[in-house]
Amino acid sequence: MTPLEWSIVALIAGLAGGLAAGRLSRSAAKDARAGSEERDTVARAQPAELGADSGFERLVGALPIGVILVNRDRRVEFANAAAGTTFGFDSSRATSLHAIEAIHNVELEGRIADALGGEASVAPLLLTGAQGQRTYRISVSPLSDQDGNLSRVVIFSDDQTGLVRLDRARKEFLSNVSHELRTPLSSIKLMLETVLEAPEEEARDLFVPQALAQVDRLTSLVGQLLEQARAESGQLKLDLRDVDLEEVARPIAASFEQQAFNKGISLELTALRPVRVEADPDRLAQIFVNLIDNALRHTSGGGRIRVELDARDSDAVLRVRDTGEGIPYRDLPHIFERFYVVDRSRTRGSGGAGLGLAIVKGIVDAHGGSISAESMLGRGTSFTIRLPIMRIKRP
């Protein structure tokens, strides 16, 4: 058990003793009412002791870690609110319930039986409730009375779902980075080996430019990783200025016109209303570059990309719509996660590493804005960004 849990065990032991003492005290108080005035005085003093026990109970009841105390008959003697949330029962009504009635988990009931036999255990447990499937660290430990006899079992439940997700994200990140770096490095190695083995000018002219292109890809990837790391750590530096969105967006859209023309795609920029924001113009440029590039990569010839600038309520609205292939519904909630790609083989061919949208979200968040996406498979995708308005220019 963790040091915190050992401390709580000591507290629970006091609570368990208090519960037992409370029962004995109440029994003694009942007999005392028929006794002498001296005993009646003692009985009147007992509520203060029970109040102290209630203090223990209130303290454990307020813990964020679930705590359940089970006796040798496998009946619940105490359960705090966090335990009720974990296992889906009303903690105020759990007392005297059999453990299986409160917990509804055969595996955990078996671990309670083992604990009553003196065997403690700590293991993860997946539980499905109103909040979906969550992972808990469940610790089941025996408690001994003053004579050293096993009398109770204490169960701790600690929600580890967030830590499990972080660990999974860390492993996926390492796997994805390794994959993204290994591919261009392998290509560079193969091309340079070919040049060395066949030193003719034709081989050099063919493979050296390709190797340089792969080096550029690696440089871009490392730069994107640094940007993403800064955004996630809150260290993304912003040079805030009074910015006209159209002045930022128009030259960027113009820089993609030739690429769009070559693919047979219509690229339009429409400023529905002139709007200014307090923002970093270079970071805004990154947003436009990533979203337009993303739309071009996933829109076929004959398609259309429309960039719109507008103002709604107190927000500036940036919207990039395309008539491309769209995003499957199941993938839509994950597209702003780093390295997440809908179709990795397709994205590999177009040079994407799954970082562009994650970087866009980081920049938008740093400006205090929001980003959302709507898509229909085969019909296209629309990205909408809302940023706080500095002021709207009046014509």
C-alpha positions, 0 to 999 in steps of 0.5 A: 500500500502507499504511505497515504493508504497506510495512514488511512488504515490507521485512521480506519482502525481507529474508526473500526474501534470507535464503531465497536466501542460505540455499540458497546457504549450504547448498550451500556447506556441502555443498562445505565438508565436503570442504574444509579445516578452515578451511572446515569451521569456516565451515560450522559457523558458518552455522546461526546465520545460518539461525537469524536467517533463521528469526527473520524467518520466525517474525516474518512467520508470526505476523502477522495479515495473510496474506503469500505470497511467489511466485517468477517460476515462480509457485511459493510460496516462503513463506506464513504461517498467516494466508494459509493461513486466508484461502485454505484451505491448509496453510501448512506444506505450501504451499512449492513449490506453484504459486500456483493450487494454493494459492490456487485463484483465477483472478482473483488468479493474473492479478494475480500475472502482472501483478505479475511484469510490474511492475504492482502492484494493490490490490483487494477479493476475496470468498472463501467458506470455512468461515466463509461469505463474507468480504471481503478486501483483497488487495494484490499487489506486485512485489519486485526483487532487488539488481540491480533485476530483478523476482524475486518477488511478495508478496501481502497479504490483510487481512480487511475483512469487519467494516469492510465490515459497519460501512460497510454498517450506516452507510449503511443507518442514514443511509438509514433515518433519512432515510426515517423523518424525511422521512415525518412532515416531509412530512406536517406540511408538507402539512397546514400548507400546507392550513391556510394555504390554507384558513383555515377552522376545519374545516380547522384542527380537522382538520389541526392535531391530525394535525400535532401527532401527527406532531410527537410521532412525530418527538420519539419517534423522536429520543428512541429514536435517542438511547437507541440511541446511548447503548446502543451506545456503552456510555453508558446510565446505570443507576440500579441498585436492588433491584427486584421484577419484578412491581412493575414489570411489573404497572402497565405491563401494566395501562396496556395493558389498555384498548388490548388490550380495544379490540382484543379481545386477552387480556392476562395477567400471571403471576408464576410465582415472586416474584423480585428483581433488581438493576436500573434500574426505569425501564429495566426499564419500557422493556423491558416497554412495548416488548415488550407494545406490540410484541405488541399491534401484531402480534396480531389480535383474539381473540389472546392475550398472556401476560407471565410472570415466573419464576426459573431457576437463577441468572437471572430470566426475563421472557417475553412470548408472543403468538399473533400473526402471527409472524416469518418464519424468515429475518428472526428473526436480524435483529429486534434490529438497529436499523431492521429491520422484517419488513414495512415497510408493515405497520409504518408503519401501526402507527407502528413505526420498527424501533428498539424491539427494538434498544433493548430489547437495549441495555438488557438488555445493559447489565444483563448479561443476554441476550434471545432470540426464538422464532417460528412464522409464523402461530402467534405469537412469544415473547421471553425475557429472562434477568437475573442474580437478586439474590435470590428471595423465599421464601414 
